[in-house]
Amino acid sequence: MSIFTDEARKILGHLTTTFTAPEACWTPAHHTVFNVGWLGQRCGPEDVQDNADCWPPTTTDAPRTNSAFYGWGFYSPGLHCPAGYVSACTASATSQGWRVQYRMEPEETFVGCCPEGYACHNENGQTCISNARATTISTYQCESGSQINLAPMTLPNKNWSQAYIYAPMIQLAWKPSDLPSSAISSDPGPTNTSAPEEPSSGGISSGAIAGIAVGAVAVAIAIVVGAFLLWRTKRRGLARSGTDSTAELPVTEAGTPPPGPVVSGPGEKYYYSGQPEQQLHHGMKESQMTTYELGQTQAPAELSSDRWDIEGRAEAPGPEIAPRELESAHGTPPAGQPAALHRGT
């Protein structure tokens, strides 16, 4: 095997659009001695040779093709790989992805376009190569310049475990000045293809973390707002209940304790005397005592015609005196004296 490098430049033409090769270019010619297949070939007078129809168009002054896979030339400027081809390798003045066959100029980039699944190679000239192992291949042979189609070959078989398939490398060359201004900023030109990265088996992406954080904050805010509204509703209910159930207390002068709770029974009326509580003796009239009417929280009720002293003895009825007249006649009870509760009319 010979490696061809640093050869004189052979420009075949421009390639600025996508070229599509005929379907026949994808059937390999089978070399039975070496058990190899060659794509993009045709039967010549003596042997197979490169089929010019399987290459993008060339200029009229371009060199002619010769024996199979000895290199033909490159396209400059070349910006697009043919259909079914991908950018398999690149080379520049400072970095060479494969051993290029032709000399390069400063600021120039070489791109090797190969069929998908093929690798760049230099064996008697630039080419592409693939190792076929478990597959079935349709091939043909050349006899006296004529193509004879062979039965499909399945690998592995009793004679061969594998077969190498060669394909023409469509080489491109370009400089920054060959690219449109938009392509320079966004796409520097044809580049080598690489297998996609496998997704990480563990961890959470930054987008998922951000989504979880935003969701947690939203839930926390909703909980706080709901708790505040519930607390405010309960507080208003308690305030409303306390206002409705609180009774007004009677108003007294400063220093005078309010009277104790009074419950009115049927037919009874209670008055606040303002005098010290005392035991009524026989013959003492309630009319001789100063009485004061309680606050309006208790509605007055009429007593029966009988009058009772504290011990429960019946007493003759006396003259009826209105509570308001007594209040105006005797005035406000002195401050600091305990009040007595008496029953009267």
Buried (B, 14 or more C-beta within 10 A) or exposed (E): EEEBEEBEEBBBBBBEEEBEBEEBBBBBBBBEEEBBBBBBBBBBEEEBBBBBEBBBBBEEEBEEBEEBBBBBBBBBBBBBBBEBBBBBBBBBEEEBBBBBBBEBEEEBBBBBBBBEEBBBBBBBBBBBBBEBEEBEBBBBBBEEEEBEEBEEBEBEEEEEEEBBBBBBBBBBBBBEEBBEEEBEEEEEBBEBEEEEEEEEEEEEEEEEEEEEEEEEEEEEEEEEEEEEEEEEEEEEEEEEEEEEEEEEEBEBEEEBEEBEEBEEEEEBBBBBBBBEEEEBEEEEEBEEBBBBBBBEEBEBEEBEEEBBBEEEEEBEEEEEBEBEEBBEEBEEBEEEEEBBBBBBB
